[in-house]
Amino acid sequence: MKQTADFHMHTVFCDGKNTPEEMVLRGIELGFSVMGFSVHSPLWEDCPWTISKSRLSDYRREIERLREKYADRIRIYCGIEKDYLTDFPTDDFDYVIGSVHYVCAGYEKIEVDHSAEIALEGIERYFGGDIYAYAEEYFRTVGEIVEKTNADLIGHFDLLTKFCDCGLAFDTSHPRYVAAWQAAADKLLKTGVPFEINTGAISRGYRSTPYPALDIMRYLAEHGGTAVITGDCHSAKALGTAYEEAYALAKEAGLPLVNRVRNISF
C-alpha cells in the first residue's frame, strides 16, 4: 500500500532543513495527496528546535500561501506538534500532535531526544542512575499527553528509546519498563486517539525500526488501538523514508491504520 499522506514534518520554521515549499514540491514529486506541517510549539523559553512566538504568524501565512498555490495538486494543512510542557493555545491549528520531549525531576528537565549523553547525565544526577525510574516518569507523562494537549495524534510513544542503538540501552523486556509503557498505553487507549507509527529516527540514522516498538504495536492492536504512519521528517530528502517498513510492521502486529486525523481524511 502506497503512503500518500504525512502529517508530521518540520521545516526551517523550527528544526527542519528545508522550506515548506521545498517540502511540498518533494511531496508532489512522490505522489502525495495530503501534507500536514507540524511545527514544534513554543516552550517556556526560545529553543533552537522550536518555533518562537514571534514567527508563528509567518508560519501560518506561509502554509496558507502554499495551500492556495498548490490547491489543484495537493491538500496542505497547518498543524502543530504541542509539547507536554507548554500551555500554548493551539485551537486555531488544523490538528495537534501531542508529544513528550522532556522528563521532569522536580524543577529540573531532562531533554529526552537531544543526545544519549544528556539523557544519561540526567538519569545519573536526578534519578540516582536508575534508568527504569527515568522510564517510569517518562511514560507517566506520556500517559497524560492527550489530556494535557488535546492531541489528535499521539507522537512517538516510546521516544526515550531513540538512543538504544547508540549509548542508552533499556532492557525493554524488564518488568518495570513493560509495566510503565503498558500503564501509559492503557490510559491513552481510552481516549480513542490514534498513535503514530513514526519513522523519523530511521531517516536521521538513530534507529532501524519505527516508534513504537513491535511489542507495543501488538499490545495496542490487542486493546483496540489504531495508528497513522508518519515520517517526522526534517528535510525534503527524508520525506517518504521507511513507510513500506512501517506498513509491514503494522500488518505483522495487526494494528489497524486509520485514514483520518481530526476531521481530515486521506
Secondary structure as UniProt FT lines:
FT   STRAND          5..6
FT   TURN            12..15
FT   HELIX           20..30
FT   STRAND          34..40
FT   TURN            48..49
FT   HELIX           53..55
FT   HELIX           56..69
FT   TURN            70..73
FT   STRAND          75..83
FT   TURN            84..85
FT   TURN            91..92
FT   STRAND          95..99
FT   STRAND          102..105
FT   TURN            106..107
FT   STRAND          108..111
FT   TURN            112..113
FT   HELIX           116..126
FT   TURN            128..129
FT   HELIX           131..142
FT   TURN            143..144
FT   HELIX           145..149
FT   STRAND          153..154
FT   TURN            157..158
FT   HELIX           159..161
FT   TURN            162..167
FT   TURN            172..173
FT   HELIX           175..189
FT   TURN            190..192
FT   STRAND          195..198
FT   HELIX           200..203
FT   TURN            204..205
FT   HELIX           214..222
FT   TURN            223..224
FT   STRAND          227..230
FT   TURN            236..242
FT   HELIX           243..253
FT   STRAND          260..261
FT   TURN            262..263
FT   STRAND          264..265
//
